Amino acid sequence: MLRYATLSNGEFLAKDQTVTGFANAEEDYADNAVRSMLARDKHVMPWRIEDEMRRLGANYVQAGLWRGFAVRDGNLATGQQNFSPLETADALGSGARRAKIEARPGAAAARMSWRLANRASAPRSCGWVTTMRLLRTAAIVALAALLAGASPAVPRLTLKEVSAALAKAAPGAPADFSGRDLSYLDLTGLDFKRANLRGATLFGADLTDANLSGAMLAEANLDRTVIIRANFAGASLAKATMMAAVAYASLDTSSGPAPNFAGADLSGAHIVARLGHANLRGAILTDAHLGFSVRELRVNLYSDLSGAELSGAKLVRADLRRVRLPFADLAHADLTGADLTRADLFHADLTGADLAGANLTDADIAETVLRPSASAAGSER
Amino acid sequence: MIRAALAGLLTLLLAGNAAHGRAERVDTALVLAVDVSGSVDAERYRLQMEGIARTFEDEGVQAAMLGGPHRAIFVTLVEWSDRPAVVVPWTLITDADDAKAFAALTRRAPRADDQFTCMAVALRLIADKVLPFLPAPSDRVVVDVSGDGHDNCNPIVPVDAVRNELAAAGATINGLPILEGDEALTLEAWYRAHVIGGPGAFLVPASGFADFARAMRSKFLIEISSAPALIPIRARETRQ
């Protein structure tokens, strides 16, 4: 409907509004699912919402493949797709989530950051869009001016600039993207050659098949990135954020190679993502935050580490509240002081894991393997 | 005898160094962008790859490739459909053996299994992720685009806009439309309007996939060699 709706002055209603809707990635998924039934070179849908919204001048945002997600801009609330009824209802309800839109002067796209509010009860309903135009231009301009004054705008790098910098990089002289903005870039397949991305913004970037092994990503923003088959082995991601990163092209996390975080330093990182079957062997997750309480988190967003390989990982004082860890390999992991409140540890392997001081209140430990290590068992005899 | 052996070994080492990308400058950097969309079945794919391989094994083409002042070219092979992929990275060619080795790589190139004809996306990849990684400077940059259909991906940035960007940066985009199938009657005109561009750009249509090898060889000889065309090929004037 937003593709056609216009105001009395003839302008498209969606123009300059922050909206969401079916993502191109989701359309691709649908096309692939029925490819054998499609005529040659045809798509399921005659046109695509993401493309049309951008064409109309809307600020289109999305949360990743099949993520429940909604956004409200003034009185216009939109849900991403049929998995978003709760989020859309929340967006419509009073005191619900509000989007703080950061507009960078001269930039074609705006980034969005979330301010989480207390949960208000909202009836379940199917997602639907309310349309009423408010005068908000002055407010947005004022907000943009305030943000621009607060911190100087950092121009976003182009893909060509990133490629050129990586082409020039050499051992001992890696590319330096520290503090730079690489948001929304298509970085698929690039070898970052241990680049310095400290404090960089990679919001919404596509890192499918990218090689970030050994890279410096401390305090980087990897929210909403696509990290399918990405390699972060040995990388430093201390205090990085990785909210709603997409690690798989389908709902089946066992369907293909998982992202690789073996030996990576994720201490103090904030991660909420489906990382089932990911390789986190020997990773450092000391003081990392992977869990959220229901009261804090409004959306149906959670950390899923089902079947993940976490053997030998350091999870000292890690926040693992409500994290899904069924069938995870946590053998010999250090979970000293970790908070596993209501975590799902069904069939997880905690052989030899150190659980000293760990909080397992209401954790699901059915079928969990809690054997001591063989050496510890031997010394007890 | 020992001196001769040592000299031979030294030559081999130097030649090996050149073959592994140690050229300071080359005459041409050539990107072969090959359509592998759904309309390209296994046999058509084989004809394309075989056509490229035979072109590189052709002595006349080899002479043209190595006839410039630097006697070297870089070549890479990109397959494109829904998403483009570099299947053979930048490869330095300084002699006939290098050319034959590239032909062998082409024959073994893995095929992406996709459906659509996303030419704008392919040119975008070439502009942003292929050309910046050229191992050494080149006197010319040439992008060869071959395919049997127009762009059907509804790209946000249309193919001619990306073509213009490449041309403005000094690249030449030549076309090899394969006139077979539903779009045979209109494809040549579409390539002329939306695909080819840059200094001396031209196109060589193939009358079908079976004619691909012949068309590829002709196009190679014209674009690589400095000699004028000997067969009546419709050439495109320089596009700004």
Interface residues (C-beta under 8 A of the other chain):
Chain A: D28 D31 R35 L38 R40 D41 W47 R48 D51 R54 R55 T158 L159 K160 S163 A164 L166 A167 D186 T188 G189 L190
Chain B: S37 G38 S39 D82 R83 A85 V86 Q115 F116 T117 A127 D128 K129 P132 F133 L134 G149 N152 N154 I156
